[in-house]
């Protein structure tokens, strides 16, 4: 490959590398061992969320080195940097989870600041956790320099008593143990084998959902999200991602050329088709917001509702991400949907080709039951649906993949924080027919919009998963199953109807019709609203206070700034 001669007159790195006035800047690069040739080449940020917090992130440093090899092979100069991660599996079930969603926006902010501060020309991002994947893709869209995303890979499934298990099985085992249905010895044995390697949670939880999105939306190389984190094949994909970003730089293909409204629609289709995480209802609107596109929870839910459910994946199904990889990976899912006319095949991707061109030679394997052709879909409608009604005027979302009953009628049992709800579940202080309401956990009211996997998994572990429903203005983990309705808006903290509920109120949830209502009159609702008073939180300083001041409603993605539509300049064009 011959080296491309770069004209830096329109590249951001001219501000740190070109002309006599930049001699002090170049002196810093010499201090790090760089040559004149390397300084003259495009500077490519290689951004990872590597840390020792959790297995999701531990392999990202290794993969970043391979990305750098790819950038160098294509005559770019990589500059590696890291940012934060909050890992939901460790944050779950306590106050630490308030930091989770806020970390998504902090990741985007810190990557933006690093890129701006050092005037890098392009970017490859690597992420492994639930919020780091959308956070990195948001940063790519915000900066709009040529960029490629790469998933760090899923964890391998554990083995317990002859079956595949994930961390969700451990959460559910806590409920079984509390109910007296699992011994101390078995619980300990399960926790020791459930997570046997590096990588993100193995089911179609949030990380693998957003990894699927990364390929379908065109920001990742086709096939790059599939191999589990420990597999050396990930390093090959990392090298190719580094080479690909240099091609994008030559052609000046940018993230906003790729992530159009049609590409966002494609992303929503693959979430519905795979029974993916309800968190996509937050992250896709937030990504759209960065590009100046309005794409709300309503839009996401409408697309997912009409999309056939074709991938039999945990938590509602049988299989994990490794099984998808074994039968051909995410390209097989995309191929099935393309062949059925359910995706916009003309969308541009990071290969410089369209989605249809990337997948024209993919052959759908017929000797497997992980992914079904659309003609034999598991269900004719998607695994995630939106709800609206007098209890959620701004909307709500529920994952129905694997659910037997799509209508629930019961009476409210209200809690003003997750801890109180979990304590009641532990003590079995609820009954069949209850609609457990967990409120004041929304973006502002939490603050931070916690996930409730500890509570929902404990209920399943007690054998009550089909007997009760849960609703919250917070969120449910991608690992949650059952009649669990999240993102109820407006949230309680701003006077939404969920904050006006009382114990015993009759609630009707119908996922077939897409409705969620409380059976009280408008007059009674108005009376309760007049009596309602705002509540404070204990977060009156620091990052979560700042987040609560800035964050918007869940149905718009819980974003913290005005977005691409308000821009008067784009970083890529400085």
Buried (B, 14 or more C-beta within 10 A) or exposed (E): EEEBEBEBEEBBBBBBBBEEEBEEBBEEBEEEEBEEEBBBBBBBBBBBBBBEBBBBBBBBBBBBBBBBBBBBBBBBBBBBBBBBBBBBBBBBBEBBBBBBBBBBBBBBBBBBEBBEEBBBBBBBBBBBBBBBBBBBBBBBBBBBBBBBBBBBBBBBBBEBEEEBBBBBBBBBBBBBBBBEEBEEEBBEBBBEBBBBBBBBBBBBBBBBBBBBBBBBBBBBBBBBBBBBBBBEBBBBBBBBBBBBBBBBBBEEBBBBBBBBBBBBBBBBBBBBBBBBBBBBBBBBBBBBBBBBBEBBBBBBBBBBBBBBBBBBBBBBBEBBBBBBBEBBBBBBBBBBBBBBEBBBBEBBBBBBBBBBBBBEEBEBEEEBBBBBBBEEBBBEBBBBBBBBBBBBBBBBBBBBBBBEEBEBEBBBBBBBBBBEBBEBBBEEEBEEEBBBBBBBBBBBBBBBBBBBBBBBBBBBBBEBBBBBBBBBBBBBBBBBBBBBBBBBBBBBBBBBBBBBBEEEBEBBBBBEBBBBBBEBEEEEBEEBEEEEEEEEBEBEEEBBEBBBEBBBBBBBBBBBBEBBEEEEEBBBEE
